[in-house]
């Protein structure tokens, strides 16, 4: 039995995050006999949604204390909190190396105990490529456990880390693991800029692409439940509420309320144009509905559809919650997907569904993964030209048959690469165990 622990929270209401988890879970199928423990910051919500086979635990919420090493009064307070939180992990690891009973007496915490009992620690999923990986790697090293950085990426390409301490943290993390896999060229550049040897990591596709979609039968049930009639081609839409695309669209607009209104209007004008120039039925797919309302895509989708008066038979605004696998199954059944969420589009890409990304210049994750790695079109909304955007999306729609053929080859190759990463992880683990 191999006990694998993922100590960073993966919120189940964010289906992109869950796609990453399900992809990692699929990758871990290389271990025939395993137990997976997942930390949940929103325990009650996540326990109800995560497969019962997964051990979901509460515990200390480890996160990046922004500004902890700056020379300001608030930073000095942050340093104390920072060192106290991560210090608890390290001290627990020292005690657990001597006696788990002694460590439990020091701190009763399900996550810490799971880490102490782990055979393999997997850290760094999604945008968690930061110096804080050091603490997890250090704790695993103290405990004599194998640890891997897997599926990690840098979101906004920060480049060189100015703090020497934090740069040393990152260097230590990548030098003391059994295997490291980053998911895009931007992450590679970030590591090289911070003197991480290229020999200490590999670039593999995001593990989310390994997640299998729900079967055709289940998708037919969803389409029926949502009253989406068959016959018309389906055009999937994923507008976002929250996150870098939401915040940085219309860069010159500083008023948050007005920025939101302009985003809604942009989507309205775009969808109306597409309705006039295609025979598609449009489906708003909520790929993220939490864990807080500021990240609930259903809110902005509802505002958009309220303005599509007189077009009620041309669109469906889904408000029910569906799993990450079900969302991917819906996208697989679409003829085209236009979205602002990276992992929503990864669901389309790995299903070979033609797609296009609406993003912003600052969203390096979207550009590096969707555009550079998977050759899909991206359009920045920092200062959008609606006429140009309308034409661009329509051209992609009209070229969807050719795009699908190209994507089938790309998707198959990427899935093989992601499977290769899983095999390498197991090889390194088996070697370390001996």
C-alpha positions as CSV (number, residue, x, y, z in Angstrom):
1,X,0.0,0.0,0.0
2,X,1.3,3.4,-1.0
3,X,-0.1,6.3,1.0
4,X,-0.1,9.5,-1.1
5,X,-0.8,12.9,0.6
6,X,-1.7,16.1,-1.2
7,X,-1.4,18.8,1.5
8,X,-2.6,21.9,-0.5
9,X,-6.3,22.6,-0.7
10,X,-8.1,21.8,-4.0
11,X,-11.6,23.4,-3.6
12,X,-14.3,21.1,-5.1
13,X,-16.5,24.0,-6.2
14,X,-13.8,25.0,-8.6
15,X,-14.1,22.3,-11.3
16,X,-10.8,23.3,-12.8
17,X,-9.1,22.6,-9.5
18,X,-10.9,19.3,-9.3
19,X,-9.9,18.5,-12.9
20,X,-6.3,18.8,-11.7
21,X,-7.0,16.5,-8.8
22,X,-8.8,13.9,-10.9
23,X,-5.9,14.1,-13.4
24,X,-3.4,13.5,-10.6
25,X,-5.6,10.7,-9.3
26,X,-5.6,9.1,-12.8
27,X,-1.8,9.5,-12.9
28,X,-1.5,7.7,-9.6
29,X,-3.2,4.6,-11.2
30,X,0.4,3.6,-11.9
31,X,0.3,2.6,-8.2
32,X,-2.0,-0.5,-8.1
33,X,-2.4,-0.4,-4.4
34,X,-2.7,3.1,-2.9
35,X,-4.5,5.4,-0.5
36,X,-4.9,9.1,-1.3
37,X,-5.3,11.8,1.3
38,X,-6.4,15.2,0.3
39,X,-6.4,18.3,2.5
40,X,-9.6,20.4,2.4
41,X,-9.7,24.0,3.5
42,X,-13.5,24.0,3.0
43,X,-14.0,20.6,4.6
44,X,-17.8,20.2,4.8
45,X,-18.2,21.4,1.2
46,X,-15.4,19.3,-0.2
47,X,-16.1,16.1,1.8
48,X,-19.6,16.0,0.2
49,X,-18.2,16.3,-3.3
50,X,-15.0,14.3,-3.3
51,X,-15.2,10.6,-4.1
52,X,-15.6,8.6,-0.9
53,X,-12.6,6.5,-1.7
54,X,-10.5,9.6,-1.0
55,X,-9.5,10.4,2.6
56,X,-10.3,14.1,3.0
57,X,-8.8,15.8,6.1
58,X,-8.9,19.1,8.0
59,X,-5.9,20.8,9.4
60,X,-3.6,23.8,9.3
61,X,-4.1,25.9,6.2
62,X,-0.7,26.4,4.7
63,X,-0.5,29.3,2.3
64,X,1.8,32.0,0.9
65,X,2.0,34.9,3.4
66,X,2.2,37.7,0.8
67,X,4.8,40.3,1.7
68,X,6.2,38.4,4.6
69,X,9.8,39.3,3.8
70,X,9.3,43.0,2.9
71,X,10.7,45.8,5.1
72,X,7.4,47.2,6.4
73,X,5.7,47.1,9.8
74,X,2.9,44.8,8.5
75,X,5.6,42.5,7.0
76,X,7.2,42.1,10.4
77,X,3.9,40.8,11.8
78,X,3.5,38.6,8.7
79,X,7.0,37.1,9.4
80,X,5.9,36.0,12.8
81,X,2.7,34.4,11.5
82,X,4.6,32.9,8.6
83,X,7.3,31.3,10.7
84,X,4.9,30.2,13.4
85,X,2.7,28.4,10.8
86,X,5.4,26.7,8.8
87,X,7.5,26.2,11.9
88,X,4.7,24.1,13.3
89,X,5.0,21.8,10.3
90,X,8.8,21.4,10.7
91,X,8.7,20.9,14.5
92,X,6.0,18.3,14.1
93,X,8.1,16.5,11.5
94,X,11.1,16.4,13.9
95,X,8.9,15.0,16.7
96,X,7.2,12.5,14.4
97,X,10.6,11.2,13.2
98,X,11.2,10.3,16.9
99,X,7.7,9.3,17.9
100,X,4.3,9.9,16.2
101,X,2.7,9.7,19.6
102,X,4.9,12.5,20.9
103,X,4.1,14.6,17.8
104,X,0.4,14.1,18.2
105,X,0.6,15.2,21.8
106,X,2.3,18.4,20.6
107,X,-0.3,19.1,17.9
108,X,-3.5,17.3,17.2
109,X,-3.9,17.9,13.5
110,X,-5.2,15.4,10.9
111,X,-3.2,16.9,8.0
112,X,0.1,16.8,10.0
113,X,-0.6,13.3,11.0
114,X,-1.3,12.3,7.4
115,X,2.0,13.8,6.3
116,X,3.8,11.9,9.0
117,X,2.1,8.6,7.8
118,X,2.6,9.3,4.1
119,X,4.8,7.3,1.8
120,X,4.7,10.0,-0.9
121,X,3.9,13.7,-0.7
122,X,2.8,15.4,-3.9
123,X,3.0,19.2,-3.8
124,X,2.8,22.2,-6.1
125,X,-0.4,21.6,-8.1
126,X,-1.7,24.4,-10.4
127,X,-0.3,27.9,-9.6
128,X,1.6,26.8,-6.5
129,X,5.0,27.3,-7.9
130,X,6.4,29.4,-5.1
131,X,9.2,29.3,-2.5
132,X,6.8,27.9,0.1
133,X,7.3,24.5,-1.5
134,X,10.5,24.5,0.6
135,X,8.6,23.8,3.8
136,X,6.8,20.7,2.5
137,X,10.0,19.3,1.0
138,X,11.9,20.0,4.2
139,X,9.3,18.3,6.3
140,X,9.3,15.3,4.0
141,X,13.1,15.2,4.1
142,X,13.1,15.3,7.9
143,X,10.5,12.4,8.0
144,X,12.5,10.4,5.4
145,X,9.5,10.5,3.0
146,X,9.5,10.7,-0.8
147,X,8.2,14.1,-2.1
148,X,7.5,15.2,-5.7
149,X,6.6,18.5,-7.2
150,X,3.9,17.6,-9.7
151,X,1.8,19.5,-12.2
152,X,3.0,22.8,-11.0
153,X,3.0,26.1,-12.9
154,X,3.6,29.8,-12.3
155,X,0.5,31.9,-13.0
156,X,1.8,35.4,-13.8
157,X,5.4,34.7,-14.7
158,X,7.0,36.8,-11.9
159,X,10.6,36.1,-13.1
160,X,13.5,36.6,-10.8
161,X,12.8,36.4,-7.1
162,X,14.3,39.5,-5.4
163,X,14.4,38.0,-1.9
164,X,17.6,35.9,-1.6
165,X,16.0,33.8,1.2
166,X,13.0,32.9,-0.9
167,X,15.2,32.1,-3.9
168,X,17.2,29.7,-1.7
169,X,13.9,28.2,-0.5
170,X,12.9,27.4,-4.1
171,X,16.3,26.1,-5.0
172,X,16.3,23.7,-2.0
173,X,12.8,22.5,-2.9
174,X,13.8,21.5,-6.4
175,X,17.1,19.9,-5.3
176,X,15.6,17.6,-2.6
177,X,12.7,15.7,-4.3
178,X,12.5,12.5,-6.2
179,X,10.7,14.0,-9.2
180,X,9.7,17.5,-10.5
181,X,7.3,18.2,-13.3
182,X,6.2,21.7,-14.4
183,X,3.5,22.2,-16.9
184,X,4.6,24.9,-19.3
185,X,7.5,26.9,-20.9
186,X,6.8,29.9,-18.7
187,X,7.3,27.9,-15.6
188,X,10.6,26.6,-17.0
189,X,11.8,30.2,-17.7
190,X,10.8,31.2,-14.1
191,X,12.9,28.3,-12.7
192,X,15.9,29.0,-14.9
193,X,15.7,32.7,-14.0
194,X,16.1,31.7,-10.3
195,X,19.1,29.3,-10.9
196,X,17.2,26.1,-10.8
197,X,19.2,23.6,-12.9
198,X,17.3,22.4,-15.9
199,X,18.4,18.9,-15.0
200,X,16.3,19.0,-11.8
201,X,12.9,19.2,-13.5
202,X,10.9,18.2,-16.6
203,X,8.2,19.9,-18.6
204,X,5.1,17.8,-19.0
205,X,1.4,18.7,-19.8
206,X,-0.9,19.7,-16.9
207,X,-2.1,16.4,-15.3
208,X,-5.7,17.7,-15.7
209,X,-5.8,16.4,-19.3
210,X,-5.7,12.9,-17.9
211,X,-9.1,13.2,-16.3
212,X,-11.7,11.1,-18.1
213,X,-15.0,12.8,-19.0
214,X,-18.3,11.4,-17.9
215,X,-19.7,8.8,-20.3
216,X,-22.1,9.6,-23.2
217,X,-25.1,8.2,-21.3
218,X,-24.6,10.6,-18.4
219,X,-24.1,13.5,-20.8
220,X,-27.4,12.7,-22.6
221,X,-29.1,12.7,-19.2
222,X,-27.7,16.2,-18.4
223,X,-28.7,17.6,-21.9
224,X,-32.2,16.2,-21.3
225,X,-32.4,17.7,-17.8
226,X,-31.2,21.1,-19.0
227,X,-33.7,20.9,-21.9
228,X,-30.9,21.3,-24.5
229,X,-32.5,20.0,-27.7
230,X,-30.5,17.9,-30.1
231,X,-30.1,18.9,-33.7
232,X,-28.3,22.2,-33.5
233,X,-24.5,22.3,-33.0
234,X,-23.5,23.3,-29.5
235,X,-21.4,26.3,-28.7
236,X,-20.0,26.2,-25.1
237,X,-19.3,29.5,-23.3
238,X,-17.3,29.9,-20.1
239,X,-17.3,33.6,-18.9
240,X,-15.6,34.1,-15.5
241,X,-16.3,36.0,-12.4
242,X,-13.1,36.6,-10.3
243,X,-9.5,35.9,-11.2
244,X,-6.9,37.7,-13.3
245,X,-9.0,37.8,-16.5
246,X,-12.0,39.3,-14.7
247,X,-9.8,41.8,-12.9
248,X,-7.5,42.9,-15.8
249,X,-10.0,43.1,-18.6
250,X,-10.5,46.7,-19.8
251,X,-7.3,47.8,-18.1
252,X,-8.0,51.5,-18.4
253,X,-11.2,51.2,-16.4
254,X,-10.5,51.6,-12.7
255,X,-14.0,51.5,-11.4
256,X,-14.7,47.9,-10.5
257,X,-18.5,48.1,-11.1
258,X,-18.1,49.8,-14.5
259,X,-15.4,47.2,-15.5
260,X,-17.9,44.4,-14.6
261,X,-20.6,46.1,-16.7
262,X,-18.3,46.5,-19.7
263,X,-17.4,42.8,-19.5
264,X,-21.0,41.8,-19.4
265,X,-21.8,44.1,-22.4
266,X,-18.8,42.7,-24.3
267,X,-20.1,39.1,-23.9
268,X,-23.7,40.2,-24.8
269,X,-22.5,41.8,-28.1
270,X,-20.3,38.9,-28.9
271,X,-23.0,36.3,-28.3
272,X,-25.7,38.2,-30.2
273,X,-23.3,38.5,-33.2
274,X,-22.6,34.8,-33.1
275,X,-26.3,34.0,-32.9
276,X,-26.9,36.1,-36.0
277,X,-24.1,34.4,-37.9
278,X,-24.3,30.7,-36.8
279,X,-26.9,28.1,-36.3
280,X,-25.5,27.1,-33.0
281,X,-27.3,26.6,-29.6
282,X,-25.3,28.4,-26.9
283,X,-24.6,26.7,-23.6
284,X,-23.2,28.7,-20.6
285,X,-21.2,26.1,-18.7
286,X,-20.4,27.0,-15.0
287,X,-16.9,25.7,-14.6
288,X,-16.3,27.4,-11.2
289,X,-19.1,28.1,-8.7
290,X,-17.0,28.9,-5.6
291,X,-15.7,28.4,-3.0
292,X,-16.9,32.0,-2.6
293,X,-19.4,34.0,-4.5
294,X,-16.7,36.2,-6.1
295,X,-15.7,33.1,-8.0
296,X,-19.1,32.0,-9.1
297,X,-19.3,32.0,-12.9
298,X,-23.1,31.5,-12.8
299,X,-23.5,35.1,-11.6
300,X,-22.0,36.7,-14.6
301,X,-23.5,34.2,-17.0
302,X,-26.9,35.1,-15.5
303,X,-26.3,38.8,-16.1
304,X,-25.3,38.1,-19.7
305,X,-28.3,36.0,-20.5
306,X,-30.7,38.5,-18.9
307,X,-29.7,40.9,-21.7
308,X,-30.3,38.4,-24.4
309,X,-33.9,39.3,-24.7
310,X,-35.9,37.7,-27.5
311,X,-33.3,34.9,-27.9
312,X,-34.5,32.5,-25.2
313,X,-34.6,29.5,-27.6
314,X,-31.0,30.0,-28.7
315,X,-29.2,29.5,-25.4
316,X,-29.2,27.6,-22.1
317,X,-27.7,29.1,-18.9
318,X,-26.8,26.1,-16.7
319,X,-27.1,26.9,-13.0
320,X,-27.0,23.3,-11.7
321,X,-23.8,22.0,-10.3
322,X,-21.9,19.4,-12.3
323,X,-18.7,17.6,-11.5
324,X,-15.4,18.3,-13.3
325,X,-15.9,15.0,-15.2
326,X,-19.4,16.0,-16.2
327,X,-18.2,19.5,-17.3
328,X,-15.6,17.9,-19.5
329,X,-18.2,15.5,-20.9
330,X,-20.3,18.5,-21.8
331,X,-17.4,20.2,-23.6
332,X,-16.6,17.0,-25.4
333,X,-20.1,17.1,-26.8
334,X,-19.8,20.7,-27.9
335,X,-18.8,21.7,-31.4
336,X,-16.8,24.7,-30.1
337,X,-15.9,26.2,-26.7
338,X,-15.1,29.8,-26.0
339,X,-13.9,30.4,-22.4
340,X,-11.9,32.5,-19.9
341,X,-10.8,29.6,-17.7
342,X,-7.6,27.7,-18.5
343,X,-8.7,24.4,-17.1
344,X,-12.1,24.7,-18.7
345,X,-10.4,24.9,-22.0
346,X,-8.0,22.1,-21.1
347,X,-11.1,19.9,-20.8
348,X,-12.0,20.9,-24.3
349,X,-8.5,20.5,-25.6
350,X,-7.9,17.0,-24.2
351,X,-11.3,16.0,-25.7
352,X,-10.2,17.5,-29.1
353,X,-13.1,20.0,-29.0
354,X,-12.2,23.1,-31.0
355,X,-11.8,26.1,-28.6
356,X,-10.5,29.6,-28.1
357,X,-9.4,31.5,-25.1
358,X,-10.4,35.0,-24.0
359,X,-7.7,36.2,-21.6
360,X,-5.5,39.1,-20.7
361,X,-1.8,39.8,-21.2
362,X,-1.1,39.2,-17.5
363,X,-2.5,35.7,-17.6
364,X,0.7,33.9,-18.6
365,X,-0.8,30.6,-17.5
366,X,-3.4,30.8,-20.3
367,X,-0.9,32.0,-22.9
368,X,1.8,29.4,-22.0
369,X,-0.6,26.4,-21.8
370,X,-3.5,27.0,-24.2
371,X,-1.6,29.0,-26.9
372,X,2.0,27.9,-26.8
373,X,1.7,24.3,-25.7
374,X,-1.6,23.4,-27.4
375,X,-1.6,25.9,-30.3
376,X,-5.0,27.3,-29.6
377,X,-6.1,30.9,-30.3
378,X,-6.0,33.4,-27.5
379,X,-7.4,37.0,-27.5
380,X,-6.5,39.6,-24.9
381,X,-9.3,41.6,-23.3
382,X,-7.1,44.4,-21.9
383,X,-8.3,46.8,-24.6
384,X,-10.7,44.7,-26.8
385,X,-12.0,45.7,-30.2
386,X,-15.4,44.1,-30.3
387,X,-15.6,44.1,-34.1
388,X,-12.2,42.4,-34.3
389,X,-13.1,39.9,-31.6
390,X,-16.4,39.0,-33.3
391,X,-14.7,38.3,-36.6
392,X,-11.9,36.3,-34.9
393,X,-14.3,34.0,-33.0
394,X,-16.5,33.5,-36.0
395,X,-13.5,32.6,-38.1
396,X,-12.5,30.0,-35.6
397,X,-16.0,28.6,-35.5
398,X,-16.2,28.4,-39.3
399,X,-12.8,26.6,-39.3
400,X,-13.8,24.2,-36.5
401,X,-13.6,21.0,-38.6
402,X,-10.0,21.6,-39.5
403,X,-9.2,22.7,-35.9
404,X,-10.7,19.4,-34.6
405,X,-8.5,17.3,-36.8
406,X,-5.4,19.2,-35.7
407,X,-6.4,19.0,-32.0
408,X,-7.0,15.2,-32.1
409,X,-3.3,14.7,-32.9
410,X,-2.2,17.3,-30.3
411,X,-4.4,15.9,-27.6
412,X,-3.3,12.3,-28.1
413,X,0.3,13.3,-28.0
414,X,-0.2,15.4,-24.8
415,X,-2.0,12.6,-23.0
416,X,0.9,10.2,-23.8
417,X,3.3,12.7,-22.4
418,X,1.2,13.2,-19.2
419,X,1.1,9.4,-18.8
420,X,4.9,9.3,-19.3
421,X,5.3,11.7,-16.4
422,X,3.2,9.4,-14.2
423,X,5.4,6.4,-15.1
424,X,8.6,8.4,-14.3
425,X,7.1,9.4,-10.9
426,X,6.6,5.7,-10.1
427,X,10.1,4.7,-11.3
428,X,11.6,7.4,-9.1
429,X,9.5,6.4,-6.1
430,X,10.3,2.7,-6.5
431,X,14.0,3.6,-6.7
432,X,13.9,5.8,-3.6
433,X,12.0,3.1,-1.6
434,X,14.7,0.6,-2.3
